[in-house]
Amino acid sequence: MTTESNYARNIYQKPSSSNFTRNGILSDFLAKNRAEAIAVSIFEYDEEKHMKSERKEWHEIGYREGHKVGINTGRKEGIETGSDNLAKLLQSLTEAGKTEEVNRLLNDHDYRQKLVKEYSEIL
């Protein structure tokens, strides 16, 4: 492999801490900025603040995931309930010999909603 292709590969390669250490980049940086690096690690790092930030972030992720699960569960339960209610309504109409209402119920959304309200006590 030529030097040019090694160079190109290194440019497009995702940097890793081992690359920085192997190439001396990290040690050079720390040597030049030793006092600042020590000050940051000792004086500026606030573990409690960092952990609070991490907890908040994970809480938000958990909330979003829980919200999605809740919505999906609610939809499934709503579909099941609606399906059961429709079956009960159709059964009641059929038993009462109201075939015309059954046909209208199947084709007319507003009429279906009206019947659901009327028969709500059996649903």
MODAVEN-V199352 format. One record per residue. N is the residue number from 1. SS is DSSP state (2 for helix, 1 for strand, 0 for the rest). OMEGA is omega in whole degrees, 0 to 359 (* if undefined). BURIAL is b if it has 9 or more other ideal C-beta (glycine too) atoms within 8 Angstrom, else e. Layout:
n;ss;omega;burial
N;SS;OMEGA;BURIAL
N;SS;OMEGA;BURIAL
This chain:
n;ss;omega;burial
1;0;183;e
2;0;178;e
3;2;179;e
4;2;181;e
5;2;174;e
6;2;179;b
7;2;180;e
8;2;180;e
9;2;181;e
10;2;179;e
11;2;185;e
12;2;180;e
13;0;179;e
14;0;182;e
15;0;175;e
16;0;181;e
17;2;179;e
18;2;176;e
19;2;180;b
20;2;181;b
21;2;181;b
22;2;183;e
23;0;178;e
24;0;183;e
25;2;182;b
26;2;180;b
27;2;177;e
28;2;181;e
29;2;181;e
30;2;179;b
31;2;181;e
32;2;186;e
33;0;186;e
34;2;183;e
35;2;180;e
36;2;180;e
37;2;179;b
38;2;181;e
39;2;180;b
40;2;183;b
41;2;182;e
42;2;192;e
43;2;187;e
44;2;181;e
45;0;180;e
46;0;185;e
47;2;180;e
48;2;179;e
49;2;179;e
50;2;181;b
51;2;177;e
52;2;178;e
53;2;179;e
54;2;179;e
55;2;180;e
56;2;180;e
57;2;180;e
58;2;176;e
59;2;180;e
60;2;178;e
61;2;179;e
62;2;179;e
63;2;180;e
64;2;180;e
65;2;178;e
66;2;178;e
67;2;179;e
68;2;180;e
69;2;179;e
70;2;179;e
71;2;180;e
72;2;178;e
73;2;178;e
74;2;178;e
75;2;180;e
76;2;179;e
77;2;178;e
78;2;179;e
79;2;179;e
80;2;180;e
81;2;180;e
82;2;179;e
83;2;178;e
84;2;180;e
85;2;178;b
86;2;179;e
87;2;179;e
88;2;180;b
89;2;179;b
90;2;178;b
91;2;180;e
92;2;180;b
93;2;180;b
94;2;179;b
95;2;180;e
96;0;179;e
97;0;182;e
98;0;182;e
99;2;179;e
100;2;178;e
101;2;178;b
102;2;179;b
103;2;180;e
104;2;179;b
105;2;182;b
106;2;186;e
107;2;187;e
108;0;182;e
109;2;182;e
110;2;179;e
111;2;178;b
112;2;179;b
113;2;178;e
114;2;181;e
115;2;178;b
116;2;178;b
117;2;181;e
118;2;183;e
119;0;184;b
120;0;181;e
121;0;179;e
122;0;183;e
123;0;*;e
